Amino acid sequence: MKTLQPPYTSEVIAAHGLTDAEYARIEAHLGRAPTWPELGVFSVLWSEHCSYKSSRVHLGRLPTKGPQVIHGPGENAGVVDAGDGLVLVFKMESHNHPSFIEPRQGAATGVGGILRDVFTMGARPIALADALRFGSPDAARMSHLVKGVVHGIGGYGNCVGVPTVTGDVMFDPEYDGNILVNAFALGVARKDGIFLGRAEGIGNPVFYVGSKTGRDGIHGATMASAEFGADSEAKRPTVQVGDPFIEKLLIEACLEVMSTDVLVGIQDMGAAGLTSSSCEMAARSGSGLVLRLDQIPMRETGMTPYELLLSESQERMLMVCRRGEESRLVALVARWGLDVCEVGTVTDTGRYVCTWHGEVVVDVPIGALVDDAPKYNRPMAAPPPMPVLDLDALPVPHVGAAMTEALLSLLARPTIASKRWVYRQYDHMVRTGTVLRPGQGDAAVVRLPETSRGVAISVGCNGRFVALDARRGAAMAVAEAALNVVCVGARPLAVTDCLNFASPERPEVMYSFSEAIDGLAEACLAIDAPIVSGNVSFYNETHKRGILPTPMIGLIGLMDDASRAVGQAFKEAGHEVFLLGKGDFGLGGSEYAALCLGALQGPAPSLDLAAHRLLLDTLLTLHEAGLITSAHDVSEGGLAVCLAEACFEFGVGLVATVPTTGARPDVLLFGEGPSRVVVSTQDGDRLIETCRFAGLACRRLGLTGGDVLSMRLAPAGHSDATTTLFDAPVSRLRDSWAEGFEQALKGARDPASVGPTTQETEP
């Protein structure tokens, strides 16, 4: 970008993502017009992506403290106590905008960035997860986006040697214009080995470590703080380019340096690159920094201070070294073949000063960049209510063949169908710590190194329910993640979130955001799992068409013995199957309604958090007693899909009998809602007694066996006079489920030449 001098035009200011009022504040802070590099620095640090200027007034309502919390929001990642002197370090972040523009590199660098957030805290990464949202499979570029994102995640994670152990993939037309790529990473460290992003110790030297700096990713943070329009393709240069092999070297180099006493603080150069890492380190410490930009390793000729400060080139770290230990730091890093050089000094001025061949090009109070960034309490207004589902508009499938066809269609939907096409491209067994692999359980389970214990991981959110009722839908996302973790046998410990919304400048979006915050808070308090890290991603919209509000949840849990982890599949014949819980359910917001109507209609099911907590606690009691042989929550597709999925891994069938409630058969089979789980056991009497003692609803469905899944309706008071709702070979159901995802992509439009906004500009 051409170097300009003040005064700047309104067009130049707007191109930096700033309003005229914000620019006036910058001049007031400085007492003068900013230099060109200073304008760039304010632009990225005052962006929505870095400053959270529209969300900070609401985020303070989230529960972030608890006896297990060591470091909550504000650090690079959250840290919770895992016992035995170990801590778990984890976080989830978005890379939505870059992935829509350039799916492979956008997704890959999202993985690289979240890994750096974790190992910069001193933790060795042990697991990755991803939560992905795509539009209609037949939307323009969607097949290209799906393939590129999956390739990017797999290519980076596989090469860096960290297993991708779980994920969540959903499709909805509301993501046609903006896909979501949310990456999660988990690491483990010694409790006494945590490192923070601090620039402390006056006179301590500042070192640059990692890859050389190029022009990729310049203004990436600004790009991620704006909606898409007709110029989206032109933003391709703002997408970073990653190198997982350098990242692997960087992990090992950083962990080796951290095993010594040479470091004072460390921070990765993520969004806004060198600018954010250096300013945030100084702001946390109340110190100042002087950086000599001409000393930064560059991979391109003719780079300017503006470009060096704003570049988001990947695989770079900033380290503050103890004075006198410079040679040790250089030797430790150099042996890994990485660039390492001294580029600055910690000062006591409270100012951010950058020089270029001896000339001062940036001289700004750090408080003005970080603490005094704009903070808006934006207008809010409730969105118009969603239409209420008219059941009479849905054809009632006749029992038998028609009901079987409805189930087959649901199983083939890409949101429900097997994600084997996705996860077979990921190395989920590297490091040999994965206990439950993708597709085996409601949550992944990885071994906690050097112990027999396990960590369970669940990620996800159903944006349809949030769109119908933001507070309730957000709470349901937490509730489902907790239930997934408990289904495998772990106790919920803590949460990270990634809050994906449309433009905060629209009052209805801010209303949904605020309501979602309260829903998350209520649910996290109900299950004693605080939110210790997270990310806000606004402006997920194209031409004023926003995504479904999607507050993505990443929840971890601990279990004493990883070898006792329970999967979702019926293992053998002769096990009794029970439905636990009496959660509300219906067709509002369901996958079945979307299949039949192609439109979102409500209402969302209700959520009783006290009843949900009872279900979680009782399930844990059943696990501790060794009574559960499988557990699977009832979610997308309802009870019929849940039972079918439990039959697939081992080909074990079931004849299930459900009681009539006066509801339509399709509501009973395909209705969705929280707080229900299907379990199998070899000791039904003890399970019934445990549930009765706890006060938990428990309904016996049937006995596993055979190779057919059959569901029958038992009229009240006449349990022997059953009506068969459907009866289908497990193999037939499994074929539809196994092939659905690839069939959906195969039929999609995938022209390589289609630009990123072609579909959205069509009437």
Salt bridges, closest charged atoms under 4 A:
GLU22 OE2 - LYS53 NZ 3.07
GLU38 OE1 - ARG32 NH1 2.79
GLU75 OE2 - ARG198 NH1 2.83
ASP81 OD2 - LYS191 NZ 3.08
ASP84 OD2 - ARG453 NH2 3.18
GLU93 OE2 - LYS91 NZ 2.85
GLU102 OE1 - ARG236 NH1 2.74
ASP117 OD2 - LYS91 NZ 3.84
ASP168 OD2 - ARG133 NH2 2.40
ASP172 OD2 - ARG464 NE 2.97
GLU174 OE2 - ARG545 NH2 3.80
ASP216 OD1 - ARG299 NH2 2.51
GLU227 OE2 - LYS544 NZ 3.38
GLU233 OE2 - ARG236 NH2 2.57
GLU247 OE1 - ARG116 NH1 2.88
GLU252 OE2 - ARG124 NH1 2.95
GLU252 OE2 - LYS248 NZ 2.83
GLU256 OE1 - ARG335 NH1 2.67
ASP261 OD1 - ARG328 NH1 2.89
ASP268 OD2 - ARG116 NE 3.88
GLU280 OE1 - ARG284 NH2 3.83
GLU300 OE1 - ARG215 NH1 3.07
GLU307 OE2 - ARG215 NE 2.98
GLU325 OE1 - ARG328 NH1 3.08
ASP339 OD2 - LYS212 NZ 2.93
GLU342 OE2 - ARG292 NH2 3.83
ASP363 OD1 - ARG351 NE 2.59
GLU405 OE2 - ARG732 NH2 2.73
ASP442 OD1 - HIS632 ND1 2.68
ASP469 OD2 - ARG472 NH2 3.36
GLU508 OE2 - ARG506 NH1 2.79
GLU515 OE2 - ARG471 NH2 3.26
ASP518 OD1 - ARG61 NE 2.82
ASP518 OD2 - ARG471 NH2 3.22
GLU522 OE2 - ARG471 NH1 2.86
ASP528 OD2 - ARG613 NH1 3.11
GLU541 OE1 - ARG506 NH2 2.86
GLU572 OE2 - HIS575 NE2 3.99
GLU576 OE1 - ARG700 NE 2.80
GLU591 OE2 - ARG413 NE 2.98
GLU591 OE1 - ARG464 NH1 2.62
ASP617 OD1 - ARG613 NE 3.03
GLU624 OE2 - ARG491 NH2 3.56
GLU645 OE1 - HIS632 NE2 2.64
ASP666 OD2 - ARG664 NH2 2.61
GLU689 OE1 - ARG692 NH1 2.97
GLU742 OE1 - ARG424 NH2 3.62
ASP750 OD2 - LYS147 NZ 3.60
